[in-house]
Amino acid sequence: MKKILLTLTLAIIATSSFANVCQKITKISEEMNSDFWESTNVKVIAKIPETSPSRDFFDYKILQDLGQGTRCQNAMVKTIFSISSIPGHVFEAIISNRDECDGGNSYGLIKDLADEKVFATVEDSFINCFDTIMRN
């Protein structure tokens, strides 16, 4: 019984910490737009060209749900970044960047690279935090 209680407690703490991380990110900007990337709190570590994220495109259903199928896999840009108010974390945003695939608004996901957990989606450029950790 103690092991079950401990497991549940750890799961709740992990889920709430992801929510807290996501909330700190949305305080910078609720949208993945130039305001977000130009913020002094955001440090872009790497920006990977459109042709590289194709493996991720097939790994995450949210990316395939753009509605254009595999034609849009090369419309995804992967950006590795950190946030000054969240020390010790490095994040990855995989978002669309071609109007013919996303109608002019970015779609994608944000994950913590430490454990590869997706904790937010980007829809119509808005960052949407999960209450629980997304599973593929």
C-alpha positions in Angstrom: 0.0 0.0 0.0 2.8 2.4 0.8 4.4 1.7 -2.5 1.2 2.5 -4.4 0.8 5.7 -2.4 4.4 6.7 -3.1 4.0 6.0 -6.8 0.8 8.1 -7.0 2.4 10.9 -5.1 5.4 10.9 -7.5 3.1 10.9 -10.5 1.1 13.8 -9.2 4.4 15.8 -8.5 5.7 15.0 -12.0 2.5 16.1 -13.6 2.3 19.3 -11.6 5.9 20.1 -12.4 5.2 19.8 -16.1 2.2 22.1 -15.7 4.3 24.6 -13.8 7.0 24.5 -16.5 4.4 25.1 -19.2 2.8 27.9 -17.3 6.2 29.7 -17.0 6.7 29.3 -20.7 3.2 30.8 -21.5 4.0 33.8 -19.2 6.7 34.7 -21.7 4.1 34.6 -24.5 1.0 32.6 -25.0 1.9 32.2 -28.6 4.9 30.7 -30.4 5.6 33.9 -32.4 8.4 36.5 -32.6 7.5 37.9 -29.2 8.3 34.5 -27.7 11.6 33.9 -29.6 12.8 37.5 -29.1 12.2 37.5 -25.4 15.3 38.0 -23.3 14.2 35.0 -21.2 14.5 32.7 -24.2 17.8 31.4 -25.4 17.7 29.6 -28.8 20.4 26.9 -28.7 19.9 25.5 -32.2 17.4 25.8 -35.0 17.3 22.7 -37.2 16.3 23.1 -40.9 12.9 21.9 -42.2 14.2 18.7 -43.7 15.5 17.2 -40.4 12.4 16.7 -38.3 10.8 14.2 -40.6 11.4 11.3 -38.1 9.6 13.3 -35.4 6.8 13.9 -37.8 6.0 10.2 -37.8 6.6 9.8 -34.1 4.0 12.3 -32.9 0.4 12.1 -34.1 -0.2 15.8 -33.4 2.3 16.7 -36.1 0.5 14.4 -38.6 -2.9 16.0 -37.8 -2.0 19.1 -39.7 -4.2 17.7 -42.4 -1.7 17.6 -45.2 -0.1 14.2 -44.5 3.5 13.5 -45.4 3.6 16.5 -47.8 4.0 18.7 -44.7 6.7 16.7 -42.9 9.4 19.0 -44.3 7.4 22.1 -43.2 8.4 21.4 -39.6 11.2 23.3 -37.8 12.9 22.0 -34.7 14.1 24.7 -32.3 16.1 23.7 -29.2 15.9 26.4 -26.5 16.2 27.1 -22.8 14.3 29.5 -20.5 16.2 31.6 -17.9 13.4 31.2 -15.3 13.5 27.4 -15.7 17.2 26.4 -15.0 18.3 22.9 -15.8 15.8 22.3 -18.5 16.3 22.3 -22.3 13.3 22.2 -24.5 12.5 21.4 -28.1 9.7 22.9 -30.1 8.7 21.2 -33.4 6.4 23.6 -35.2 5.2 24.1 -38.8 6.4 27.1 -40.8 4.7 26.9 -44.2 1.4 28.6 -45.0 0.3 25.8 -47.4 0.5 23.3 -44.5 -0.7 25.4 -41.5 -2.8 28.2 -43.0 -0.3 30.8 -41.7 -0.5 29.7 -38.1 2.0 27.4 -36.4 1.1 23.9 -35.2 3.3 21.5 -33.3 4.5 20.5 -29.9 6.9 21.3 -27.1 8.8 18.8 -25.1 11.4 18.6 -22.3 14.6 17.0 -23.7 15.5 15.5 -20.3 12.8 12.9 -20.6 11.4 13.4 -24.1 7.9 14.2 -22.6 5.6 16.3 -24.6 3.9 18.8 -22.3 2.2 21.2 -24.7 0.9 21.6 -28.2 1.0 24.6 -30.4 -2.3 25.2 -32.3 -3.0 28.3 -34.3 0.3 29.5 -32.8 -1.1 29.3 -29.3 0.7 27.2 -26.6 -1.7 24.7 -25.0 -0.5 23.1 -21.8 -1.4 19.6 -20.9 -2.9 18.8 -17.5 -1.2 15.4 -17.8 1.8 14.2 -19.8 1.0 13.3 -23.4 1.7 9.8 -24.5 2.2 8.7 -28.1 
